Amino acid sequence: MEIAVVGNSDFVLGFRLAGIRKTFDVTSSDIESRIQDVLNDKTVGILVIHNDDIKKLSLQMQKTLDDSVSPQ
């Protein structure tokens, strides 16, 4: 399983420098579609998103992320 990081360029840069290969530099307008793509990727076991970005997501996407956490 891999780690994926979704966020603005400043946020993902440190993870990229640490060797995380699946880093996605996104804007506020396309963050939800990128998160959905990552959730559909079966090779990703951990998704890292900045807390400020989670607050900007729709309630449906926030619920989807909450429900995806396991074990609960």
Predicted model as a PDB file, atoms N, CA, C, CB and O in Angstrom, pLDDT in the B-factor column:
MODEL        1                                                                  
ATOM      1  N   MET A   1       0.828  -1.174   0.000  1.00 91.00           N  
ATOM      2  CA  MET A   1       0.000   0.000   0.000  1.00 91.00           C  
ATOM      3  C   MET A   1       0.883   1.252   0.000  1.00 91.00           C  
ATOM      4  CB  MET A   1      -0.948  -0.010   1.208  1.00 91.00           C  
ATOM      5  O   MET A   1       1.951   1.287   0.611  1.00 91.00           O  
ATOM      6  N   GLU A   2       0.404   2.262  -0.697  1.00 96.00           N  
ATOM      7  CA  GLU A   2       1.150   3.506  -0.810  1.00 96.00           C  
ATOM      8  C   GLU A   2       0.466   4.634  -0.060  1.00 96.00           C  
ATOM      9  CB  GLU A   2       1.325   3.884  -2.267  1.00 96.00           C  
ATOM     10  O   GLU A   2      -0.705   4.541   0.308  1.00 96.00           O  
ATOM     11  N   ILE A   3       1.214   5.689   0.157  1.00 97.00           N  
ATOM     12  CA  ILE A   3       0.707   6.917   0.748  1.00 97.00           C  
ATOM     13  C   ILE A   3       0.484   7.914  -0.380  1.00 97.00           C  
ATOM     14  CB  ILE A   3       1.690   7.485   1.828  1.00 97.00           C  
ATOM     15  O   ILE A   3       1.329   8.056  -1.264  1.00 97.00           O  
ATOM     16  N   ALA A   4      -0.654   8.606  -0.351  1.00 98.00           N  
ATOM     17  CA  ALA A   4      -0.930   9.673  -1.317  1.00 98.00           C  
ATOM     18  C   ALA A   4      -1.161  10.967  -0.548  1.00 98.00           C  
ATOM     19  CB  ALA A   4      -2.169   9.325  -2.218  1.00 98.00           C  
ATOM     20  O   ALA A   4      -1.727  10.959   0.546  1.00 98.00           O  
ATOM     21  N   VAL A   5      -0.723  12.066  -1.122  1.00 98.00           N  
ATOM     22  CA  VAL A   5      -0.877  13.379  -0.505  1.00 98.00           C  
ATOM     23  C   VAL A   5      -1.555  14.306  -1.510  1.00 98.00           C  
ATOM     24  CB  VAL A   5       0.504  13.959  -0.047  1.00 98.00           C  
ATOM     25  O   VAL A   5      -1.118  14.425  -2.655  1.00 98.00           O  
ATOM     26  N   VAL A   6      -2.632  14.960  -1.067  1.00 98.00           N  
ATOM     27  CA  VAL A   6      -3.370  15.888  -1.919  1.00 98.00           C  
ATOM     28  C   VAL A   6      -3.402  17.241  -1.222  1.00 98.00           C  
ATOM     29  CB  VAL A   6      -4.821  15.367  -2.214  1.00 98.00           C  
ATOM     30  O   VAL A   6      -3.751  17.331  -0.045  1.00 98.00           O  
ATOM     31  N   GLY A   7      -3.037  18.294  -1.950  1.00 96.00           N  
ATOM     32  CA  GLY A   7      -3.081  19.632  -1.375  1.00 96.00           C  
ATOM     33  C   GLY A   7      -2.385  20.646  -2.252  1.00 96.00           C  
ATOM     34  O   GLY A   7      -2.042  20.360  -3.399  1.00 96.00           O  
ATOM     35  N   ASN A   8      -2.180  21.829  -1.712  1.00 94.00           N  
ATOM     36  CA  ASN A   8      -1.502  22.866  -2.491  1.00 94.00           C  
ATOM     37  C   ASN A   8      -0.008  22.551  -2.592  1.00 94.00           C  
ATOM     38  CB  ASN A   8      -1.721  24.263  -1.853  1.00 94.00           C  
ATOM     39  O   ASN A   8       0.499  21.669  -1.901  1.00 94.00           O  
ATOM     40  N   SER A   9       0.673  23.273  -3.447  1.00 94.00           N  
ATOM     41  CA  SER A   9       2.083  22.964  -3.726  1.00 94.00           C  
ATOM     42  C   SER A   9       2.966  23.056  -2.500  1.00 94.00           C  
ATOM     43  CB  SER A   9       2.612  23.890  -4.781  1.00 94.00           C  
ATOM     44  O   SER A   9       3.885  22.252  -2.347  1.00 94.00           O  
ATOM     45  N   ASP A  10       2.712  24.018  -1.620  1.00 95.00           N  
ATOM     46  CA  ASP A  10       3.522  24.146  -0.411  1.00 95.00           C  
ATOM     47  C   ASP A  10       3.348  22.942   0.507  1.00 95.00           C  
ATOM     48  CB  ASP A  10       3.160  25.425   0.334  1.00 95.00           C  
ATOM     49  O   ASP A  10       4.306  22.480   1.126  1.00 95.00           O  
ATOM     50  N   PHE A  11       2.126  22.440   0.590  1.00 96.00           N  
ATOM     51  CA  PHE A  11       1.833  21.304   1.469  1.00 96.00           C  
ATOM     52  C   PHE A  11       2.455  20.008   0.951  1.00 96.00           C  
ATOM     53  CB  PHE A  11       0.325  21.130   1.615  1.00 96.00           C  
ATOM     54  O   PHE A  11       3.048  19.257   1.725  1.00 96.00           O  
ATOM     55  N   VAL A  12       2.328  19.741  -0.338  1.00 97.00           N  
ATOM     56  CA  VAL A  12       2.816  18.464  -0.874  1.00 97.00           C  
ATOM     57  C   VAL A  12       4.325  18.427  -1.067  1.00 97.00           C  
ATOM     58  CB  VAL A  12       2.144  18.175  -2.185  1.00 97.00           C  
ATOM     59  O   VAL A  12       4.907  17.346  -1.158  1.00 97.00           O  
ATOM     60  N   LEU A  13       4.968  19.590  -1.130  1.00 96.00           N  
ATOM     61  CA  LEU A  13       6.407  19.632  -1.401  1.00 96.00           C  
ATOM     62  C   LEU A  13       7.218  18.839  -0.389  1.00 96.00           C  
ATOM     63  CB  LEU A  13       6.886  21.060  -1.417  1.00 96.00           C  
ATOM     64  O   LEU A  13       8.094  18.066  -0.777  1.00 96.00           O  
ATOM     65  N   GLY A  14       6.950  19.010   0.887  1.00 95.00           N  
ATOM     66  CA  GLY A  14       7.701  18.284   1.914  1.00 95.00           C  
ATOM     67  C   GLY A  14       7.550  16.777   1.793  1.00 95.00           C  
ATOM     68  O   GLY A  14       8.508  16.032   1.995  1.00 95.00           O  
ATOM     69  N   PHE A  15       6.350  16.333   1.465  1.00 97.00           N  
ATOM     70  CA  PHE A  15       6.121  14.897   1.287  1.00 97.00           C  
ATOM     71  C   PHE A  15       6.857  14.383   0.056  1.00 97.00           C  
ATOM     72  CB  PHE A  15       4.617  14.600   1.166  1.00 97.00           C  
ATOM     73  O   PHE A  15       7.413  13.285   0.064  1.00 97.00           O  
ATOM     74  N   ARG A  16       6.854  15.186  -0.994  1.00 96.00           N  
ATOM     75  CA  ARG A  16       7.573  14.803  -2.216  1.00 96.00           C  
ATOM     76  C   ARG A  16       9.067  14.672  -1.925  1.00 96.00           C  
ATOM     77  CB  ARG A  16       7.332  15.841  -3.345  1.00 96.00           C  
ATOM     78  O   ARG A  16       9.715  13.731  -2.385  1.00 96.00           O  
ATOM     79  N   LEU A  17       9.615  15.629  -1.153  1.00 96.00           N  
ATOM     80  CA  LEU A  17      11.037  15.579  -0.801  1.00 96.00           C  
ATOM     81  C   LEU A  17      11.351  14.394   0.108  1.00 96.00           C  
ATOM     82  CB  LEU A  17      11.459  16.880  -0.120  1.00 96.00           C  
ATOM     83  O   LEU A  17      12.480  13.903   0.121  1.00 96.00           O  
ATOM     84  N   ALA A  18      10.357  13.933   0.870  1.00 96.00           N  
ATOM     85  CA  ALA A  18      10.548  12.783   1.756  1.00 96.00           C  
ATOM     86  C   ALA A  18      10.437  11.456   1.009  1.00 96.00           C  
ATOM     87  CB  ALA A  18       9.531  12.821   2.886  1.00 96.00           C  
ATOM     88  O   ALA A  18      10.636  10.393   1.597  1.00 96.00           O  
ATOM     89  N   GLY A  19      10.121  11.517  -0.279  1.00 96.00           N  
ATOM     90  CA  GLY A  19      10.093  10.303  -1.085  1.00 96.00           C  
ATOM     91  C   GLY A  19       8.705   9.765  -1.396  1.00 96.00           C  
ATOM     92  O   GLY A  19       8.581   8.709  -2.017  1.00 96.00           O  
ATOM     93  N   ILE A  20       7.665  10.463  -0.980  1.00 97.00           N  
ATOM     94  CA  ILE A  20       6.309  10.023  -1.329  1.00 97.00           C  
ATOM     95  C   ILE A  20       6.109  10.296  -2.812  1.00 97.00           C  
ATOM     96  CB  ILE A  20       5.211  10.755  -0.458  1.00 97.00           C  
ATOM     97  O   ILE A  20       6.266  11.429  -3.268  1.00 97.00           O  
ATOM     98  N   ARG A  21       5.764   9.261  -3.557  1.00 96.00           N  
ATOM     99  CA  ARG A  21       5.646   9.400  -5.006  1.00 96.00           C  
ATOM    100  C   ARG A  21       4.288   9.906  -5.452  1.00 96.00           C  
ATOM    101  CB  ARG A  21       5.923   8.091  -5.663  1.00 96.00           C  
ATOM    102  O   ARG A  21       4.192  10.624  -6.447  1.00 96.00           O  
ATOM    103  N   LYS A  22       3.247   9.544  -4.737  1.00 97.00           N  
ATOM    104  CA  LYS A  22       1.900   9.954  -5.138  1.00 97.00           C  
ATOM    105  C   LYS A  22       1.523  11.249  -4.425  1.00 97.00           C  
ATOM    106  CB  LYS A  22       0.866   8.838  -4.824  1.00 97.00           C  
ATOM    107  O   LYS A  22       0.791  11.246  -3.435  1.00 97.00           O  
ATOM    108  N   THR A  23       2.042  12.356  -4.955  1.00 97.00           N  
ATOM    109  CA  THR A  23       1.688  13.670  -4.424  1.00 97.00           C  
ATOM    110  C   THR A  23       0.947  14.420  -5.520  1.00 97.00           C  
ATOM    111  CB  THR A  23       2.958  14.466  -3.942  1.00 97.00           C  
ATOM    112  O   THR A  23       1.354  14.414  -6.682  1.00 97.00           O  
ATOM    113  N   PHE A  24      -0.138  15.059  -5.135  1.00 97.00           N  
ATOM    114  CA  PHE A  24      -0.987  15.736  -6.102  1.00 97.00           C  
ATOM    115  C   PHE A  24      -1.175  17.180  -5.694  1.00 97.00           C  
ATOM    116  CB  PHE A  24      -2.343  15.032  -6.232  1.00 97.00           C  
ATOM    117  O   PHE A  24      -1.822  17.483  -4.692  1.00 97.00           O  
ATOM    118  N   ASP A  25      -0.598  18.065  -6.485  1.00 96.00           N  
ATOM    119  CA  ASP A  25      -0.700  19.508  -6.271  1.00 96.00           C  
ATOM    120  C   ASP A  25      -1.996  19.967  -6.921  1.00 96.00           C  
ATOM    121  CB  ASP A  25       0.547  20.280  -6.860  1.00 96.00           C  
ATOM    122  O   ASP A  25      -2.141  19.904  -8.142  1.00 96.00           O  
ATOM    123  N   VAL A  26      -2.946  20.433  -6.095  1.00 95.00           N  
ATOM    124  CA  VAL A  26      -4.263  20.798  -6.614  1.00 95.00           C  
ATOM    125  C   VAL A  26      -4.671  22.195  -6.147  1.00 95.00           C  
ATOM    126  CB  VAL A  26      -5.311  19.770  -6.177  1.00 95.00           C  
ATOM    127  O   VAL A  26      -4.105  22.749  -5.205  1.00 95.00           O  
ATOM    128  N   THR A  27      -5.662  22.740  -6.831  1.00 89.00           N  
ATOM    129  CA  THR A  27      -6.268  23.999  -6.417  1.00 89.00           C  
ATOM    130  C   THR A  27      -7.570  23.684  -5.697  1.00 89.00           C  
ATOM    131  CB  THR A  27      -6.511  24.944  -7.636  1.00 89.00           C  
ATOM    132  O   THR A  27      -8.019  22.538  -5.697  1.00 89.00           O  
ATOM    133  N   SER A  28      -8.160  24.664  -5.103  1.00 85.00           N  
ATOM    134  CA  SER A  28      -9.414  24.468  -4.375  1.00 85.00           C  
ATOM    135  C   SER A  28     -10.527  23.959  -5.285  1.00 85.00           C  
ATOM    136  CB  SER A  28      -9.843  25.768  -3.714  1.00 85.00           C  
ATOM    137  O   SER A  28     -11.410  23.228  -4.837  1.00 85.00           O  
ATOM    138  N   SER A  29     -10.489  24.340  -6.550  1.00 88.00           N  
ATOM    139  CA  SER A  29     -11.573  23.970  -7.458  1.00 88.00           C  
ATOM    140  C   SER A  29     -11.531  22.508  -7.898  1.00 88.00           C  
ATOM    141  CB  SER A  29     -11.533  24.851  -8.669  1.00 88.00           C  
ATOM    142  O   SER A  29     -12.572  21.939  -8.226  1.00 88.00           O  
ATOM    143  N   ASP A  30     -10.357  21.891  -7.910  1.00 93.00           N  
ATOM    144  CA  ASP A  30     -10.291  20.503  -8.378  1.00 93.00           C  
ATOM    145  C   ASP A  30      -9.884  19.503  -7.300  1.00 93.00           C  
ATOM    146  CB  ASP A  30      -9.328  20.409  -9.517  1.00 93.00           C  
ATOM    147  O   ASP A  30      -9.567  18.354  -7.611  1.00 93.00           O  
ATOM    148  N   ILE A  31      -9.890  19.926  -6.041  1.00 95.00           N  
ATOM    149  CA  ILE A  31      -9.437  19.037  -4.972  1.00 95.00           C  
ATOM    150  C   ILE A  31     -10.374  17.833  -4.789  1.00 95.00           C  
ATOM    151  CB  ILE A  31      -9.327  19.814  -3.660  1.00 95.00           C  
ATOM    152  O   ILE A  31      -9.905  16.717  -4.564  1.00 95.00           O  
ATOM    153  N   GLU A  32     -11.689  18.049  -4.883  1.00 95.00           N  
ATOM    154  CA  GLU A  32     -12.621  16.940  -4.660  1.00 95.00           C  
ATOM    155  C   GLU A  32     -12.483  15.858  -5.722  1.00 95.00           C  
ATOM    156  CB  GLU A  32     -14.052  17.455  -4.635  1.00 95.00           C  
ATOM    157  O   GLU A  32     -12.533  14.670  -5.405  1.00 95.00           O  
ATOM    158  N   SER A  33     -12.311  16.254  -6.973  1.00 95.00           N  
ATOM    159  CA  SER A  33     -12.172  15.243  -8.029  1.00 95.00           C  
ATOM    160  C   SER A  33     -10.874  14.457  -7.852  1.00 95.00           C  
ATOM    161  CB  SER A  33     -12.206  15.906  -9.425  1.00 95.00           C  
ATOM    162  O   SER A  33     -10.843  13.252  -8.101  1.00 95.00           O  
ATOM    163  N   ARG A  34      -9.804  15.127  -7.424  1.00 97.00           N  
ATOM    164  CA  ARG A  34      -8.531  14.426  -7.209  1.00 97.00           C  
ATOM    165  C   ARG A  34      -8.638  13.477  -6.021  1.00 97.00           C  
ATOM    166  CB  ARG A  34      -7.383  15.436  -6.981  1.00 97.00           C  
ATOM    167  O   ARG A  34      -8.122  12.361  -6.072  1.00 97.00           O  
ATOM    168  N   ILE A  35      -9.300  13.909  -4.960  1.00 97.00           N  
ATOM    169  CA  ILE A  35      -9.495  13.037  -3.799  1.00 97.00           C  
ATOM    170  C   ILE A  35     -10.289  11.807  -4.201  1.00 97.00           C  
ATOM    171  CB  ILE A  35     -10.214  13.790  -2.658  1.00 97.00           C  
ATOM    172  O   ILE A  35      -9.960  10.694  -3.790  1.00 97.00           O  
ATOM    173  N   GLN A  36     -11.331  11.995  -4.999  1.00 96.00           N  
ATOM    174  CA  GLN A  36     -12.133  10.848  -5.449  1.00 96.00           C  
ATOM    175  C   GLN A  36     -11.280   9.890  -6.264  1.00 96.00           C  
ATOM    176  CB  GLN A  36     -13.344  11.320  -6.281  1.00 96.00           C  
ATOM    177  O   GLN A  36     -11.404   8.675  -6.115  1.00 96.00           O  
ATOM    178  N   ASP A  37     -10.412  10.422  -7.129  1.00 96.00           N  
ATOM    179  CA  ASP A  37      -9.499   9.574  -7.907  1.00 96.00           C  
ATOM    180  C   ASP A  37      -8.597   8.756  -6.981  1.00 96.00           C  
ATOM    181  CB  ASP A  37      -8.640  10.435  -8.861  1.00 96.00           C  
ATOM    182  O   ASP A  37      -8.386   7.565  -7.207  1.00 96.00           O  
ATOM    183  N   VAL A  38      -8.072   9.392  -5.951  1.00 97.00           N  
ATOM    184  CA  VAL A  38      -7.184   8.703  -5.008  1.00 97.00           C  
ATOM    185  C   VAL A  38      -7.961   7.640  -4.229  1.00 97.00           C  
ATOM    186  CB  VAL A  38      -6.531   9.716  -4.032  1.00 97.00           C  
ATOM    187  O   VAL A  38      -7.451   6.542  -4.008  1.00 97.00           O  
ATOM    188  N   LEU A  39      -9.179   7.953  -3.816  1.00 96.00           N  
ATOM    189  CA  LEU A  39      -9.992   6.966  -3.090  1.00 96.00           C  
ATOM    190  C   LEU A  39     -10.297   5.748  -3.950  1.00 96.00           C  
ATOM    191  CB  LEU A  39     -11.299   7.601  -2.615  1.00 96.00           C  
ATOM    192  O   LEU A  39     -10.439   4.642  -3.429  1.00 96.00           O  
ATOM    193  N   ASN A  40     -10.397   5.938  -5.253  1.00 96.00           N  
ATOM    194  CA  ASN A  40     -10.661   4.826  -6.170  1.00 96.00           C  
ATOM    195  C   ASN A  40      -9.408   4.024  -6.499  1.00 96.00           C  
ATOM    196  CB  ASN A  40     -11.272   5.348  -7.447  1.00 96.00           C  
ATOM    197  O   ASN A  40      -9.508   2.928  -7.051  1.00 96.00           O  
ATOM    198  N   ASP A  41      -8.236   4.550  -6.172  1.00 96.00           N  
ATOM    199  CA  ASP A  41      -6.964   3.877  -6.442  1.00 96.00           C  
ATOM    200  C   ASP A  41      -6.715   2.833  -5.354  1.00 96.00           C  
ATOM    201  CB  ASP A  41      -5.785   4.904  -6.508  1.00 96.00           C  
ATOM    202  O   ASP A  41      -6.457   3.181  -4.202  1.00 96.00           O  
ATOM    203  N   LYS A  42      -6.792   1.586  -5.716  1.00 94.00           N  
ATOM    204  CA  LYS A  42      -6.668   0.483  -4.747  1.00 94.00           C  
ATOM    205  C   LYS A  42      -5.246   0.319  -4.211  1.00 94.00           C  
ATOM    206  CB  LYS A  42      -7.115  -0.819  -5.387  1.00 94.00           C  
ATOM    207  O   LYS A  42      -5.038  -0.423  -3.251  1.00 94.00           O  
ATOM    208  N   THR A  43      -4.258   0.997  -4.814  1.00 96.00           N  
ATOM    209  CA  THR A  43      -2.885   0.887  -4.315  1.00 96.00           C  
ATOM    210  C   THR A  43      -2.615   1.862  -3.173  1.00 96.00           C  
ATOM    211  CB  THR A  43      -1.895   1.132  -5.446  1.00 96.00           C  
ATOM    212  O   THR A  43      -1.574   1.777  -2.521  1.00 96.00           O  
ATOM    213  N   VAL A  44      -3.545   2.791  -2.924  1.00 96.00           N  
ATOM    214  CA  VAL A  44      -3.357   3.794  -1.872  1.00 96.00           C  
ATOM    215  C   VAL A  44      -4.004   3.296  -0.585  1.00 96.00           C  
ATOM    216  CB  VAL A  44      -3.958   5.170  -2.295  1.00 96.00           C  
ATOM    217  O   VAL A  44      -5.187   2.957  -0.556  1.00 96.00           O  
ATOM    218  N   GLY A  45      -3.205   3.260   0.477  1.00 94.00           N  
ATOM    219  CA  GLY A  45      -3.703   2.837   1.780  1.00 94.00           C  
ATOM    220  C   GLY A  45      -3.881   3.989   2.744  1.00 94.00           C  
ATOM    221  O   GLY A  45      -4.681   3.910   3.677  1.00 94.00           O  
ATOM    222  N   ILE A  46      -3.128   5.071   2.518  1.00 96.00           N  
ATOM    223  CA  ILE A  46      -3.205   6.254   3.381  1.00 96.00           C  
ATOM    224  C   ILE A  46      -3.298   7.491   2.503  1.00 96.00           C  
ATOM    225  CB  ILE A  46      -1.971   6.343   4.337  1.00 96.00           C  
ATOM    226  O   ILE A  46      -2.502   7.678   1.583  1.00 96.00           O  
ATOM    227  N   LEU A  47      -4.283   8.335   2.800  1.00 97.00           N  
ATOM    228  CA  LEU A  47      -4.450   9.600   2.093  1.00 97.00           C  
ATOM    229  C   LEU A  47      -4.212  10.727   3.089  1.00 97.00           C  
ATOM    230  CB  LEU A  47      -5.871   9.710   1.438  1.00 97.00           C  
ATOM    231  O   LEU A  47      -4.850  10.783   4.139  1.00 97.00           O  
ATOM    232  N   VAL A  48      -3.289  11.623   2.752  1.00 97.00           N  
ATOM    233  CA  VAL A  48      -2.958  12.751   3.612  1.00 97.00           C  
ATOM    234  C   VAL A  48      -3.520  14.017   2.978  1.00 97.00           C  
ATOM    235  CB  VAL A  48      -1.413  12.867   3.830  1.00 97.00           C  
ATOM    236  O   VAL A  48      -3.250  14.329   1.818  1.00 97.00           O  
ATOM    237  N   ILE A  49      -4.324  14.750   3.784  1.00 97.00           N  
ATOM    238  CA  ILE A  49      -4.921  16.003   3.344  1.00 97.00           C  
ATOM    239  C   ILE A  49      -4.788  17.005   4.486  1.00 97.00           C  
ATOM    240  CB  ILE A  49      -6.423  15.809   2.922  1.00 97.00           C  
ATOM    241  O   ILE A  49      -4.980  16.652   5.650  1.00 97.00           O  
ATOM    242  N   HIS A  50      -4.468  18.226   4.164  1.00 95.00           N  
ATOM    243  CA  HIS A  50      -4.355  19.276   5.186  1.00 95.00           C  
ATOM    244  C   HIS A  50      -5.731  19.542   5.786  1.00 95.00           C  
ATOM    245  CB  HIS A  50      -3.754  20.588   4.583  1.00 95.00           C  
ATOM    246  O   HIS A  50      -6.735  19.542   5.072  1.00 95.00           O  
ATOM    247  N   ASN A  51      -5.777  19.768   7.087  1.00 94.00           N  
ATOM    248  CA  ASN A  51      -7.025  20.007   7.796  1.00 94.00           C  
ATOM    249  C   ASN A  51      -7.810  21.188   7.206  1.00 94.00           C  
ATOM    250  CB  ASN A  51      -6.739  20.257   9.267  1.00 94.00           C  
ATOM    251  O   ASN A  51      -9.039  21.140   7.144  1.00 94.00           O  
ATOM    252  N   ASP A  52      -7.117  22.234   6.780  1.00 93.00           N  
ATOM    253  CA  ASP A  52      -7.792  23.385   6.172  1.00 93.00           C  
ATOM    254  C   ASP A  52      -8.501  23.001   4.879  1.00 93.00           C  
ATOM    255  CB  ASP A  52      -6.789  24.504   5.900  1.00 93.00           C  
ATOM    256  O   ASP A  52      -9.569  23.530   4.572  1.00 93.00           O  
ATOM    257  N   ASP A  53      -7.908  22.083   4.124  1.00 94.00           N  
ATOM    258  CA  ASP A  53      -8.536  21.635   2.877  1.00 94.00           C  
ATOM    259  C   ASP A  53      -9.768  20.781   3.151  1.00 94.00           C  
ATOM    260  CB  ASP A  53      -7.534  20.846   2.031  1.00 94.00           C  
ATOM    261  O   ASP A  53     -10.743  20.850   2.403  1.00 94.00           O  
ATOM    262  N   ILE A  54      -9.739  19.992   4.193  1.00 94.00           N  
ATOM    263  CA  ILE A  54     -10.905  19.165   4.522  1.00 94.00           C  
ATOM    264  C   ILE A  54     -12.099  20.054   4.836  1.00 94.00           C  
ATOM    265  CB  ILE A  54     -10.601  18.231   5.719  1.00 94.00           C  
ATOM    266  O   ILE A  54     -13.227  19.729   4.465  1.00 94.00           O  
ATOM    267  N   LYS A  55     -11.869  21.157   5.506  1.00 93.00           N  
ATOM    268  CA  LYS A  55     -12.954  22.074   5.857  1.00 93.00           C  
ATOM    269  C   LYS A  55     -13.599  22.699   4.620  1.00 93.00           C  
ATOM    270  CB  LYS A  55     -12.433  23.172   6.775  1.00 93.00           C  
ATOM    271  O   LYS A  55     -14.756  23.116   4.676  1.00 93.00           O  
ATOM    272  N   LYS A  56     -12.871  22.769   3.509  1.00 92.00           N  
ATOM    273  CA  LYS A  56     -13.381  23.366   2.273  1.00 92.00           C  
ATOM    274  C   LYS A  56     -14.193  22.375   1.432  1.00 92.00           C  
ATOM    275  CB  LYS A  56     -12.224  23.906   1.449  1.00 92.00           C  
ATOM    276  O   LYS A  56     -14.861  22.776   0.479  1.00 92.00           O  
ATOM    277  N   LEU A  57     -14.140  21.094   1.777  1.00 95.00           N  
ATOM    278  CA  LEU A  57     -14.837  20.073   0.998  1.00 95.00           C  
ATOM    279  C   LEU A  57     -16.335  20.096   1.284  1.00 95.00           C  
ATOM    280  CB  LEU A  57     -14.265  18.685   1.303  1.00 95.00           C  
ATOM    281  O   LEU A  57     -16.785  20.587   2.319  1.00 95.00           O  
ATOM    282  N   SER A  58     -17.088  19.554   0.337  1.00 95.00           N  
ATOM    283  CA  SER A  58     -18.528  19.433   0.545  1.00 95.00           C  
ATOM    284  C   SER A  58     -18.786  18.466   1.705  1.00 95.00           C  
ATOM    285  CB  SER A  58     -19.243  18.946  -0.756  1.00 95.00           C  
ATOM    286  O   SER A  58     -17.941  17.633   2.033  1.00 95.00           O  
ATOM    287  N   LEU A  59     -19.951  18.589   2.308  1.00 96.00           N  
ATOM    288  CA  LEU A  59     -20.293  17.695   3.419  1.00 96.00           C  
ATOM    289  C   LEU A  59     -20.314  16.239   2.975  1.00 96.00           C  
ATOM    290  CB  LEU A  59     -21.649  18.076   4.013  1.00 96.00           C  
ATOM    291  O   LEU A  59     -19.939  15.347   3.735  1.00 96.00           O  
ATOM    292  N   GLN A  60     -20.751  16.002   1.746  1.00 96.00           N  
ATOM    293  CA  GLN A  60     -20.784  14.631   1.221  1.00 96.00           C  
ATOM    294  C   GLN A  60     -19.372  14.046   1.134  1.00 96.00           C  
ATOM    295  CB  GLN A  60     -21.458  14.601  -0.170  1.00 96.00           C  
ATOM    296  O   GLN A  60     -19.153  12.894   1.507  1.00 96.00           O  
ATOM    297  N   MET A  61     -18.416  14.838   0.642  1.00 96.00           N  
ATOM    298  CA  MET A  61     -17.036  14.359   0.538  1.00 96.00           C  
ATOM    299  C   MET A  61     -16.434  14.176   1.925  1.00 96.00           C  
ATOM    300  CB  MET A  61     -16.179  15.337  -0.292  1.00 96.00           C  
ATOM    301  O   MET A  61     -15.687  13.223   2.143  1.00 96.00           O  
ATOM    302  N   GLN A  62     -16.738  15.059   2.861  1.00 95.00           N  
ATOM    303  CA  GLN A  62     -16.247  14.893   4.230  1.00 95.00           C  
ATOM    304  C   GLN A  62     -16.776  13.592   4.826  1.00 95.00           C  
ATOM    305  CB  GLN A  62     -16.661  16.094   5.109  1.00 95.00           C  
ATOM    306  O   GLN A  62     -16.043  12.878   5.511  1.00 95.00           O  
ATOM    307  N   LYS A  63     -18.037  13.286   4.570  1.00 95.00           N  
ATOM    308  CA  LYS A  63     -18.617  12.040   5.074  1.00 95.00           C  
ATOM    309  C   LYS A  63     -17.962  10.839   4.418  1.00 95.00           C  
ATOM    310  CB  LYS A  63     -20.131  12.011   4.833  1.00 95.00           C  
ATOM    311  O   LYS A  63     -17.677   9.842   5.080  1.00 95.00           O  
ATOM    312  N   THR A  64     -17.723  10.933   3.118  1.00 94.00           N  
ATOM    313  CA  THR A  64     -17.049   9.850   2.401  1.00 94.00           C  
ATOM    314  C   THR A  64     -15.670   9.578   2.997  1.00 94.00           C  
ATOM    315  CB  THR A  64     -16.922  10.194   0.908  1.00 94.00           C  
ATOM    316  O   THR A  64     -15.279   8.422   3.162  1.00 94.00           O  
ATOM    317  N   LEU A  65     -14.942  10.630   3.314  1.00 94.00           N  
ATOM    318  CA  LEU A  65     -13.616  10.473   3.915  1.00 94.00           C  
ATOM    319  C   LEU A  65     -13.730   9.875   5.311  1.00 94.00           C  
ATOM    320  CB  LEU A  65     -12.883  11.826   3.973  1.00 94.00           C  
ATOM    321  O   LEU A  65     -12.960   8.985   5.671  1.00 94.00           O  
ATOM    322  N   ASP A  66     -14.682  10.358   6.092  1.00 93.00           N  
ATOM    323  CA  ASP A  66     -14.880   9.804   7.446  1.00 93.00           C  
ATOM    324  C   ASP A  66     -15.224   8.322   7.395  1.00 93.00           C  
ATOM    325  CB  ASP A  66     -15.992  10.569   8.184  1.00 93.00           C  
ATOM    326  O   ASP A  66     -14.742   7.536   8.210  1.00 93.00           O  
ATOM    327  N   ASP A  67     -16.055   7.949   6.439  1.00 92.00           N  
ATOM    328  CA  ASP A  67     -16.485   6.556   6.310  1.00 92.00           C  
ATOM    329  C   ASP A  67     -15.397   5.640   5.771  1.00 92.00           C  
ATOM    330  CB  ASP A  67     -17.687   6.478   5.414  1.00 92.00           C  
ATOM    331  O   ASP A  67     -15.465   4.421   5.934  1.00 92.00           O  
ATOM    332  N   SER A  68     -14.389   6.230   5.125  1.00 89.00           N  
ATOM    333  CA  SER A  68     -13.334   5.412   4.518  1.00 89.00           C  
ATOM    334  C   SER A  68     -12.272   4.977   5.523  1.00 89.00           C  
ATOM    335  CB  SER A  68     -12.675   6.175   3.392  1.00 89.00           C  
ATOM    336  O   SER A  68     -11.434   4.131   5.210  1.00 89.00           O  
ATOM    337  N   VAL A  69     -12.298   5.546   6.724  1.00 86.00           N  
ATOM    338  CA  VAL A  69     -11.297   5.223   7.742  1.00 86.00           C  
ATOM    339  C   VAL A  69     -11.585   3.848   8.314  1.00 86.00           C  
ATOM    340  CB  VAL A  69     -11.280   6.287   8.868  1.00 86.00           C  
ATOM    341  O   VAL A  69     -12.699   3.556   8.748  1.00 86.00           O  
ATOM    342  N   SER A  70     -10.553   3.005   8.307  1.00 78.00           N  
ATOM    343  CA  SER A  70     -10.707   1.684   8.934  1.00 78.00           C  
ATOM    344  C   SER A  70      -9.370   1.285   9.537  1.00 78.00           C  
ATOM    345  CB  SER A  70     -11.199   0.606   7.900  1.00 78.00           C  
ATOM    346  O   SER A  70      -8.347   1.642   8.954  1.00 78.00           O  
ATOM    347  N   PRO A  71      -9.297   0.599  10.619  1.00 73.00           N  
ATOM    348  CA  PRO A  71     -10.456   0.216  11.422  1.00 73.00           C  
ATOM    349  C   PRO A  71     -11.012   1.420  12.155  1.00 73.00           C  
ATOM    350  CB  PRO A  71     -10.087  -0.890  12.419  1.00 73.00           C  
ATOM    351  O   PRO A  71     -10.303   2.391  12.422  1.00 73.00           O  
ATOM    352  N   GLN A  72     -12.280   1.339  12.472  1.00 58.00           N  
ATOM    353  CA  GLN A  72     -12.933   2.468  13.136  1.00 58.00           C  
ATOM    354  C   GLN A  72     -12.998   2.285  14.606  1.00 58.00           C  
ATOM    355  CB  GLN A  72     -14.307   2.674  12.607  1.00 58.00           C  
ATOM    356  O   GLN A  72     -13.519   3.147  15.313  1.00 58.00           O  
TER     357      GLN A  72                                                      
ENDMDL                                                                          
END                                                                             
